[in-house]
Structure formats: structure tokens, C-alpha cells
Amino acid sequence: MQQNETCDAPASCLSPSGFFPSMWKPGTVFLLALLLSLAALASPVLVEQDWTHYVRIGAYGLRSNNADKIVADATASGVFGIEVDNDIEGRYESFLDPREKLEAIQAVAKKAHAAGNYAFVYVAGTECITANADRTAHTLFKDHPDWVQRKITGEPAIFGGGQAFWIRKGDEDVWVSPYAPEWRRIYMEHIRQIAATGIDGIYVDIPYWMTHFEGWEDTWASFDQYTVAAFKQQTGLDAKKDLKLGDFSDPNFRQWVDFRIQTFTDFMHEIDQNAKSVNPRIKTIPEIYPGIESESVRVGADVYSLYSVVDAIAHEYEFGEGSHMASERSPLNWFYYQVGMHSFRAFAQGKATWILNYSWDGDKVVDKREAMMNLAMSQVMDGANFWDAPGHSMAGSNDLPTRTRIFAWIKQNENTFYLPRTPVDPIGVYFSPATRDYYAHDFIRSYRGILILLMQSHREFEIVTPRTLHEFTGEALILPDVRILTSDEQSWFEQYAAQGKRLILTGNDPLKSDHQSNIVRFPEDPGKSYISSLEKDFDGSTPHQQQAFLDGLPSSPEIEISASPQVATSISRVNGEMHVFFANFAGLVAGKNPLQRPQNVTVTVPAARGTSAQFLPFLGEVQPLQGELKQGKVSFALPPITKGAVFWLEAN
């Protein structure tokens, strides 16, 4: 990055390194150190974060002559983090000769930096399209049939117009094996060339095994010669003969599942390494549509695994059930959506989570502006970055004035939403990747049900994973129908229980240790039971149906919240102060009504926390609140919450 670039973000994000070298002058070091010391005494220290945490994304098609217009339009509508579509890898013509597109990428990077913005460029993962293939002698498949992914029967992953909305008539759409050596060599060479342009990020769209087009869903591809050879070298197994495809009880098939996920984790890691070898500050951001559900296993792109090797993930999250559009989402699907986003934030471990989702697509009943606001509200309350897009297109907006208003409000309050959130006094809920991989249906129902119970009963929760297990300090940890444990996990759980902390097992019991009084078992899984109740009658279901389970959880001395179960809450500490984020879904009707019923909420804290607080309604201004002191506690009656809001205590 150039030293004169500015960062449209908090003071903690003045540049990718956190400061401007050009600002240093003789005699200023001591004064600056003194000012910083005084500031540290006066207020909590803001955590340094890079630009990926503060993006407000807009997307644009990049040509050789429109860099100026892109940056001007982005600036006018409050976009911070410009996506440009200039796909070198996914178009065979530019795969063969990327020079013209590289020049355009360099031009938009320079223009964005001059405007104090950041830009990232789209490239395909394993998909490659040849235009007008029916009239072209050279296409990827014609030139390199061995590169293409295949079913176990040998059928190649080649498609034409009409098989996906982005494939035009006469085009050839192929999905390449990531193990095709010559293709991978050229691909990584292009990644280095893109990084050398000075662009701030490389956005890799759907690096998947081809299992999501019609007729490919259950193939567990690919069985091309290169992939089969790589699996044989790693495991000694013949993928075409030694597996019972789709049988998760088959240990050989489980190895195939693991291999397929590791393949794309390694692929993204190699992209990241190649890009950073040229430009150490560049960011790698894959776009992934599967979230926490079984689709992750099928396509081989598992966001839990990927977060450890990339800088951020853009989730085109369909959350497994319901509509792709916010305008058609039921309250239950909104809660499923919250579970997914909270999971992504836990997987990210401090990295950014971008959400590319869709609010409205010509619905004649639902106001598109309300649908956009509902989508943005649901995302920022979970700490995710909002990317507005119309229909199923990445670029543009359903309503530009509404997007501009949302972006302006997010910018004004970005510290509240995007500074790190840390636990206060949480109940842990364990996400077991291996259980999800092999027992996805049962695990996800239990996991979702437990988290929705906690959201609707307004209890603080923390999603714990194998990567964060050793950092968890809460007094209770729930294992939702967990079935697969490593020896390290087993040992940690035993030590946790031995400390006198509460371990709660729902459904399956994976522990080998015998009965300890603080290991509580619920063979009749309350998470699954609650999900079933919500599916039958969402409005008539309340957390009280699982009161025995809730009574078994430790209560928090830090906070009590009285609110409708149709309000999702999340509690965390931000910049040293306890915050409560509220997302209201009461009254929403899928495809009919995007307007919530305002909800009254009361927050009660110990008197020692003081009587002053702040309240920030969605798209509103911060309001001071005074609590009522009574019997050693302070109660705050919040203004009615419409779409969403944040409450936090003032520092004493």
C-alpha cells in the first residue's frame, strides 16, 4: 500500500499496519508517546484491525476504461471495500492471456487508493467458461479434457447454456480438477500476477468439487485421473473401487470425505501463500455458499477449515432451509440464519465475516427497502459485514438510497459492531466438525436447537470449537449430540469436568469417562425437541418447554434480560464494556410482512455497574438511558425495539 493512502475506518485502522510512516517527523515521537499514554488512561484501548473488518461492500463490473466511474460511484454511496468483477481464471480467453485484465486491475487499485478506499478482484475457483464454444476451435475442454472433474462413471463436468443462470447459450462451462498439475501451475502464476498489481484482495468464487448442479448432487466427485492418483498416494485406497459412496459408516468413504475437504483447504492456502509472496498485505477471501450444514461436506468447501488459511470469508449463506431472499424468510429461518452467522464468527477467531446475501427479487407484496433493512440488521447485530446485492447478482443494489443510508449508519457506529467481541460469562456450545461431517442431520438439529433456546431465553452463549477449546473458561459447556471426539478433545472434557465445571451432554454421549455429578446427560435431546416444536408452531413455542434443561444451566450474576422469545439476543464485551445486541423478528411473515412488532425489553444488572447506559436503535442515534435502582440491582426499561438495537453500560 502507498503511504499516502487513507483508511475509512476507526482510528485503530489508519492503515494496514495501523499508522502512517509519512506522519513521523523529528521531535514528535516523545509528544505522541505522551498523548497515547494519557489516552490509554482515559479510555479503553481500541484493538488494531485491518480494513477487512470495516467493509461496506458494493460490486462493479471492471473494464479497461471504467476505473474512475467505479471509484466515484462507490465513494458517493458510502462503499468501503470495492469488489470488481474481472475474472482472469474463470474465462478461458484471459486464462490464456491475462494482460489486458491485469492492466485494468492495476488501474482500479490505484484509483481506489487515491480515494482512500480498498478494492478486491473476483476470480473463479475451479470453474472456467469459454465464450461461444460452439463456434470456437479452442476451448478448455477441447484443449485439455484431462483437466476436467468427472463422475465415477467418467462423465466430465461440462455444462452449457441454461444449466446455470450465468452460462450463456453457446458457452462451455467446465469444472477443473484442483489436482490437474499444469492448470494449477498456471492458476498460481496468475494469482502472483494479480497480487503484483497492488490490488488489496483476491476474491475466489466457489472453489468446489462439482456436486451442486442437477444430476451431480450425489456423485461425490471428482474421479478424474489426477484426483484418484492423489487419493491413492495419500491413503493407499482406490477411490473408484474401495469406497461405498455416500455410506458414512464406511471408514474408507470417511477418508474420501476428509480428503475432499482438505483438498480445498490446501488449495486456498496455496492461493494465499502465492499472493502474499508478491504482496504481503493482500487479502485472500473465498466466497462460499455452504455454511454449517451437510452441503459443506458435499462440495468440499468447509468454512470451519477454511477460516484458518484465509483472511476473511464471504458467505453466500443459504442456511440449508427456507428462501434465499430476506423478503421471503420466516422468523424461524431468521433464527437459523443467526445460528449460522454466530458460528461463522466463532470459526473466524477474530477474522472478518462478510455476508453476500439477497434481500429482494421483484416481490410485489414486500417492500424492498424493508427487506434490505432486515437483512442488514440481522448481519450487523452478529458482527458480520453487509453486502447488498439485487436478486442473485453480486453488483448493484435493490434500492441505492436505502443502501447509502444503511452504509452511512454502519460507518458512524462501526466500532460498536466491528471491534472484537469477547465473552462475559458465557454458556459454551460445542461445534464438532467431525460429528457434522459424518452425522450432519442429527448434529445440526441439536446444535441449532440449543443455540436458539439460548438466544430466545436471552442467555449469553459462546460457540466453542476444537481450535478454541483450550481458551474456553465458562462454567458450563454443552455438547449437542456430539458423536466423534479426538483423544485431545476427550482429555480436555475430562479435565474440564474434573475442575468442577458443568458438562452437559444432549442426545448421544461421546464420553468414555464414568459418571461425575457435574456431567449432566439429556438422552432425550432438548435441542432436537425444541426445533421440532418450532417447526410445528413457531409462535406457540417458548423456551419454557425446555425448562428442565434451562434450569440445569448456571445463571449469570452479570445480567438479566426480559424480552419476547422472538427477539434474538447476544451478549458480549466490546472495548471493555458489556453490550447486548438485539434482533427482533416478531411479527414477520414470509413473503407478506417485513415489518416487526415493536418489543419492550428490560435489562437488569448489579448496582455496582452503575445507573447509566446507552441505547442505539437500528438506523437511529445513540440515546442515554438512566436505570432504576432497587434492591441492589439496576433495571433499564429500553425504548421499544423495532428492527434491532444495541444496549451497553457506560464505563464507571
TACOR-V734438 format. One line per field, one symbol per residue. ss: DSSP state (H for helix, E for strand, C for the rest). psi: psi as a letter, one per 40 degrees, with the letter a starting at -180 (. if undefined). burial: 1 if it has 9 or more other C-alpha atoms within 8 Angstrom, else 0. Layout:
# TACOR-V734438
ss->???
psi->???
burial->???
This chain:
# TACOR-V734438
ss->CCCCCCCCCCHHHCCCCCCCHHHCCCCCHHHHHHHHHHHHHHCCCCCCCCHHHHCEEEEEECCCCCHHHHHHHHHHCCCECEEEECCCCCEHHHHHCCHHHHHHHHHHHHHHHHCCCCEEEEEECCEEEECCHHHCCCCHHHHCHHHECECCCCCECEECCCCCCCCCCCCEEEEECCCCHHHHHHHHHHHHHHHCCCCCEEEEECCCCCCCCCCCCCCCCCCCHHHHHHHHHHHCCCCCCCCCCCCCCCHHHHHHHHHHHHHHHHHHHHHHHHHHHHCCCCEEEEEECCCCCCHHHHHCCCHHHHCCCCCEEEECCCCCCCCCEHHHCCHHHHHHHHHHHHHHHHHHCCCEEEEECECCCCCCCCCHHHHHHHHHHHHHCCCCEEECCCCCCCCCCCCHHHHHHHHHHHHHCHHHHHCCEECCCCEEEECCHHHHHHCHHHHHHHHHHHHHHHHHCCCCEEEECCCCHHHCCCCEEEEECCCCCCHHHHHHHHHHHHCCCEEEEECCCCCCCCCCCCEEEECCCHHHHHHHHHHHCCCCCCHHHHHHHHHCCCCCCCCEEECCCCEEEEEEEECCEEEEEEEECCCCECCCECCCCCECCEEEEEHHHCCEEEEEECCCCEEEEECEEECCEEEEECCCECCEEEEEECCC
psi->iideiihgiidefdideeihdeehiheeddddddddddddddiihhhhiiddeeighiiihhaeeeddddddddddeehhghhhhghddehdddddgeddddddddddddddddefiiiiihiiceihhhifdeehdhiddddgdeeiiiideehighiaheeieehiheihhihiheehdddddddddddddddeeeieihhhhggiigeeiheedfdfiifiddddddddddeeihdedeigheheehdddddddddddddddddddddddddeddgdeiihhihhdibeadddddeeghdddddeeidihhhghefdiaiehdeehiddddddddddddddddddfeiihihgihdigehedhhddddddddddddddeeihhhhiibfidiaidhdddddddddddddfddddeihhiicgihihhhhddddddfdddddddddddddddddefihihhiiddedeeheieihhhgfhdhiiddddddddddddeeihhhhhbiheieiahidehhhgdghdddddddddddgddehidddfdddddeiiihedihhhiieehhihhihhfeihihhhhhehehhhedhehihihhhhhhiideeiehiihhiheaihhiihihhhfeihhhhiihhcdiihhiiih.
burial->0000111010011111010100000000100000000001000000001110111111110111001101100110111111111111111101100100111111111111101111111111111111111000001110000011111100001101100000110111111111010011001101111111111111111111111000011011111101110111000001100010000101011111101111111011111101110110011111111111111111111111011011111111111001011111111111111111111111110011111111111010011111111111111111111111111000111101011101111000010011101011111111110011101110111111111111110111111110001000011111111100100011011101100011111111100000000111111011111110110001001010010000000000001110101111111111101111111111011110110101111111111001111111110000001010100011111100111111111100
